[in-house]
Amino acid sequence: MKYLIVGLGNKGDEYTETRHNIGFKVADKIAESLEVPFKSSNFGLMAEGKYKGRKVFVLKPDTYMNLSGNAVKFWLQKENIPLENLMIITDDLSLPFGTLRMKMKGSDAGHNGLKSIQEQLQTQNYPRLRFGISAEFAEGKQIDYVLGKWNEVEKEKLPERIEKFSKACLSFVFAGIQNAMTGFNGK
């Protein structure tokens, strides 16, 4: 069985430590857990490894957030990976900081990366893992907040949360979406 785990983010040093790039951070942790490096490939950086006998592709698209769907569609087709074996990791303004929410399907909720994926795949029915970044910004400052850097309290808690999200993704690979949702949602 093959799985594609995609951490959403934006390429470039100016985005590395921003809230919007949490998908890349979780993808990095998954690759570290699998002990595999990222290599430059089509549409981004790809790490390939195995987890409990299953082939796992971990992708950090270099298409920028708004065109993430191009990378996802390409790799699903290239590796013939079924939609139910796809996991998208993304930030979510509607959840408190560090909250984990895994879902089997859902709307894009205004997230441009998810919107692009939905357009390319022509469906909302794909698994996703949302990382709560909260919505602690003044009216009209959403872009500055999302593309802003973590505050000191968040930075302190990030390593533990990233570890938890990495484990949730690997649980999805091994035990399936229902078991992963039961074991990790809200934790």
N, C-alpha and C positions, 0 to 999 in steps of 0.2 A: 504494500500500500504506500501511496505517496501523499504527502501533505505540503501545502504552501502556506507559510506564515508570513504575512506582510506587515511590517511596521511602517506606518505613515509618518512622513516628515518632509522637510525641505533640505536640499543639499546646500552646502556652503557653511563656512565657519561662523558667519553671523547668526545662523539659526541653531547651532549645535546645542546650546543650553537653554533653549526656549521651551515653553509649555507645549507648543504645537509639534515639537519633535519628540515627544515622549514615546511614540511608536518606534522610532529609531533606537532609543535607549533600551527598550524592552527587547527589541530584535538583537541588539548587541549582547544582552545578557543570555538570551537563548543560545546564540552561537557560542558564547563562552561556555555555557553548560554542556553543549554538545562537543566542545573542544574542536571547533572548526573555524577557519578564518573566512572573512569576507573577501571575495575577489570581484574585480570589475567584470561586468557581464552586460548582456542586453538589458536596457532600461534600468540599470542600477547596480548595486552591490549585492552579490548572492553568496550565501554560505550553504553548503550542502553537507548533510550529516545523517546519522541514523539515531533513532531513539527507540529502544526496545523492539528492534527488528523492523521498524518503519522508516522509510526514506523521508527526510524532512528538508525542504527548501526554505531558507529564511531570506527574505528579500527586503532591501531598503531601496525603494525606487528613487531614481535621480531625475524624475520628471517634474518635480515640484508637486505640491499637494493637489493643485487643481487638475492635473492630468494623470493622477495615480492609476486610474482605470486602464490606461494604455498598458502599463507594466503588468498589472494583474491579469488582464486578458491574455497578453502575450504568453506569460509563464503557465497559466492554466492550460492553454492550448498546446504549447511546446511540450510540456511534460505529461499531457493527458491526465490532468488532476481533476477529479470530480468536484463540483461546487461545494458539496458538503465537507470536503477536506481542505477548504480554504479558511483561514482565520485572518481577519484584518484587525490590527491594533491601532487605536486612535485615541485622541484626546476628546474630552466631553465637558463642555461648559455647564451643563445642567446637573452634574454630579459634584458633590463635595470633594475636596482634594483627596486624592488617593483611593477613592471608592472604585471598586472593581465591579463591572457589570458585563457579563457575557450573555450574548443573545444569539439565537439561531437565525434571526431575520429582523428587519425593521427599516424604518425610514432613514433618510440621510440626516434628519434633524438639523438641516442647514449647514452641515459640514461639507466643505467643497471636495475633500478627498473621497468621502463616501458617495457624494453626488456623482463624481466622475466614474467611480466604480460601477454604480448603479446604471449609468448611461451606457457604459461599455458592455456590461454583462446582461443588460436588459432585464434585470430582476433586482428585487430587494432581499431575496431569499439566499443569503449567504451569512455564515457566522462572523461575528465581530466581537471584539473585546474593547470596551470603553474604559478609559482611564480618566477619572474625575479630576478636573483642574479647577473647579468651582467658577464662580462668576463674580469675582471681587473687583469690579471695575466701574468707573463712572460712566454715565450715559454717553454714548458716542466713542468710547475708548476700547471697544472690544478687540479691534485689530491690534492695538498697542499691547493689550493684556495678553492675548494669545501668542503674539510674537515676542512677548517680553520674557525676561529671565525669571527663574524661580526665586522666591524670597528666601530668607535665611531659614525660617521654620520649615518650609517645603524642602529645601536642600537637605536638611538634616534627616527628614523622613523618607526621601526618595530612594535610597539604596534598598531599604526593606520593602517598599512598595514595588519597586522594579523586580526584585527577587520573587515576590508573590505573583506578579503578573506573568513572569517567565514560567513559574511552576504551573500556573493555570493553563498556559498554552501547551505545555508538554503533557498535562493531564488530558487536554482535548485530543492530542495526538494518540495517546495510549488508551484512554478510557471512553472517549466519545464526548460529544457536546453535552448531553444530558447529565452525565456524571460530573463533568467539569463544572457545569453551571451549579449543580447541587453542592459541590465541594468548595466552590470559591466565590460565588456571587455574594456581594455585600461584605466580604471579609477584607 
